[in-house]
Amino acid sequence: MTAYWISSYLEVTDESRLKAYAELAFPALTGAGGTFLARSLPAAVFEAGKEMRSVIIEFATVDAALAAHASPAYQEALEALGDGAVRDLRIVQGIEPATPVDRP
């Protein structure tokens, strides 16, 4: 079952470190099977939403996402980021697609 890596940037403290991280993280995560679905500031925010950069990456499984995070290539990217950003990063399991309801 698919998994989603969701990263929200609560604060960016060093744009140069963030850039160095992104240059290493993108190939590390795509090389580990990740597919970037979104990577930007929000188009709109609602309720308690905040105007912050968000990233969503799809993986085939939770185990694949966890392995990507633990990989040496991604750990190198994290080292480059250092204290350049405060993030909320979570991996969530996807759900089975809903099946259409039969209609008369």
KACORBEL-V501475 format. One record per pair of residues at least 12 apart in sequence whose ideal C-beta (glycine too) atoms are under 10 Angstrom apart, sorted by sequence separation. I is the first residue (numbers start at 1). J is the second residue. If there is no record, write none. Layout:
# KACORBEL-V501475
{{I;J} {I;J}}
This chain:
# KACORBEL-V501475
{{41;53} {42;54} {26;39} {40;53} {41;54} {39;53} {40;54} {39;54} {40;55} {38;54} {39;55} {40;56} {22;39} {38;55} {39;56} {7;25} {37;55} {38;56} {39;57} {36;55} {37;56} {38;57} {36;56} {37;57} {38;58} {69;89} {35;56} {36;57} {37;58} {35;57} {36;58} {69;91} {34;57} {35;58} {68;91} {5;29} {33;57} {34;58} {35;59} {32;57} {33;58} {34;59} {35;60} {65;90} {66;91} {29;55} {33;59} {34;60} {65;91} {30;57} {32;59} {33;60} {64;91} {65;92} {29;57} {33;61} {63;91} {65;93} {5;34} {26;55} {62;91} {4;34} {25;55} {29;59} {34;64} {62;92} {3;34} {5;36} {6;37} {26;57} {33;64} {34;65} {62;93} {5;37} {6;38} {7;39} {9;41} {25;57} {32;64} {33;65} {53;85} {55;87} {59;91} {61;93} {62;94} {2;35} {4;37} {22;55} {32;65} {54;87} {61;94} {8;42} {33;67} {34;68} {53;87} {54;88} {55;89} {57;91} {60;94} {18;53} {32;67} {33;68} {52;87} {59;94} {29;65} {32;68} {52;88} {56;92} {58;94} {31;68} {32;69} {30;68} {32;70} {29;68} {32;71} {10;50} {12;52} {28;68} {29;69} {31;71} {34;74} {9;50} {11;52} {12;53} {28;69} {32;73} {8;50} {10;52} {29;71} {31;73} {32;74} {9;52} {10;53} {25;68} {28;71} {31;74} {8;52} {9;53} {28;72} {29;73} {8;53} {9;54} {28;73} {29;74} {7;53} {8;54} {9;55} {27;73} {28;74} {7;54} {8;55} {27;74} {28;75} {6;54} {7;55} {8;56} {25;73} {28;76} {29;77} {6;55} {7;56} {24;73} {25;74} {28;77} {5;55} {6;56} {7;57} {24;74} {27;77} {28;78} {5;56} {6;57} {24;75} {25;76} {26;77} {4;56} {5;57} {24;76} {25;77} {4;57} {5;58} {21;74} {24;77} {25;78} {3;57} {4;58} {5;59} {23;77} {24;78} {3;58} {4;59} {21;76} {22;77} {24;79} {25;80} {2;58} {3;59} {21;77} {24;80} {25;81} {2;59} {3;60} {5;62} {20;77} {21;78} {23;80} {24;81} {2;60} {3;61} {4;62} {21;79} {22;80} {1;60} {2;61} {3;62} {5;64} {20;79} {21;80} {22;81} {1;61} {2;62} {3;63} {5;65} {20;80} {21;81} {1;62} {3;64} {4;65} {5;66} {19;80} {20;81} {21;82} {2;64} {3;65} {18;80} {19;81} {20;82} {2;65} {3;66} {5;68} {17;80} {18;81} {21;84} {5;69} {16;80} {17;81} {18;82} {20;84} {21;85} {3;68} {17;82} {19;84} {17;83} {18;84} {14;81} {17;84} {18;85} {14;82} {16;84} {17;85} {13;82} {14;83} {15;84} {18;87} {13;83} {14;84} {15;85} {13;84} {14;85} {12;84} {13;85} {11;84} {12;85} {13;86} {11;85} {12;86} {9;84} {10;85} {11;86} {12;87} {9;85} {10;86} {11;87} {9;86} {10;87} {7;85} {8;86} {9;87} {10;88} {8;87} {9;88} {7;87} {8;88} {9;89} {7;88} {8;89} {6;88} {7;89} {8;90} {6;89} {7;90} {5;89} {6;90} {7;91} {5;90} {6;91} {4;90} {5;91} {6;92} {4;91} {5;92} {3;91} {4;92} {3;92} {4;93} {2;92} {3;93} {4;94} {2;93} {3;94} {1;93} {2;94} {1;94} {2;95} {1;95} {2;96} {1;96} {2;97}}
